[in-house]
Amino acid sequence: MRAEDDFTRRAGALLRAAANDLKRDDENAERELGLEKGTFAEHASGKRPVTWELMRRAAEVWPLNERDLLPGHDDCPAGVRVMRHEESRASGRVLSRGGEPYYEYRDTAMSRVASYRPEWIRMLRVVEDDDPDNPLVQWNRGHLLYQFTYFIGPVNYYYRWNGVSHCVPMDTGDSVWGLPFAPHSFTSRSATEPACILALTYGGSLLGDAQRELAVLGNTTTRALAVPLAGDAWRPGAMIRSFMDAGAVTVTELADRTGLPPERAGELAGGAALPDAGELDLLAAALGVSVRDLLPPRTETADGVRLQHARSARSWVWPDDGAPAYRMTRLAGDPLHPHTTALQVDVLAGPAERSAPLTTYQHQYLYVLGDEPVDLHWEFAGERVAETLAPGDSAYVLPQVPVAFAAAREGARPRVLLLRISGSVTPEVRYAVGTMAAGGVDRYVAEDRLWYS
Ligand SMILES: [Fe+2]
């Protein structure tokens, strides 16, 4: 199917799903949307396009947003989207800070399917110390997107958290993962050696619907909904209190339901104490939720970042010691984002060796590091595809698409960077899709008919 036809079909499916949700049959929908008799089904099935005018009208007469009717674009019809080094180089532009050239930016592989904004960046500012207050360092104000950074060459990394500035000298293979809106900067420690980073920014579930919903709800509500995990504002038991609010449950009622003494129930609800494993079971049963819903995530960030030096990074072979295809090295990440994984892959498999496909539920970005080309093999929609990627080439891979790497040259050891992230399909969504009634999945992704008859 042509991408354009597919877009039209998915737009139709969203229109049908909206009409179904609002309990409108074709006749009602046609009357309210000002459509000719018999045409709603044609729009909903993709036979006729859903025009801007139709979306505008729907958003006017029905309690929904234009955005609810807009499908995403599929710019990855082959499962993998490659961006060549030449194309990256052509996108190069120098950005100045404080009136002087500071960075050269180049785009690398991006897709409309995932929230990656990955840039290759060369440091143009050279410093001779690792002083975070060096006046040559130009700081940004921080940005919304999470940032995973992979270092190539003698790069100084600067970050600021709660007004305190830090500088860490980094080198090839070092990496860092950082939280949104923390100011940061990068410089080079050498006027002759290349000093670059791969700045792989991404929004994950912070972008899209969540951001739009919170923008409408406003500052005060967003602050009230935020759950700090450390610092002065941290108070344990946030989710216990949320579920108590949701169910209008008092401390007395919580004590009654759990069988805990009222003082203890009060401590757990107020955040004065943390529940033990047995109490978690009691609380979950009492509130009608799962234990996981009551547990906060863990973070290992210090001052907003997680640093991982190459010298202390964990490394192992895959799939097994007997016939390893890759040496994997674990790069920076944090338990706060369990669905983000960064790996450095040293490819041990030679050109003619058996392929060792890697599959993940995540969106996947890859960049060819070093000087050696690599053969990329993948399987999509029943077809096997292979491409040779040169150093500096990058690619985006759809979730669940198996990819395998092999050296393009006998005896070579190519190196690939992988950054895997989740998008809007959180575990909540995966569980929800997995518990639909029979036939539900197909209808969820492409509802095109009335919900009855
Ligand atoms: Fe950044």
Boltz pocket constraint, residues with backbone or C-beta under 6 A from the ligand:
constraints:
  - pocket:
      binder: B
      contacts: [[A, 143], [A, 147], [A, 184], [A, 199]]
      max_distance: 6.0
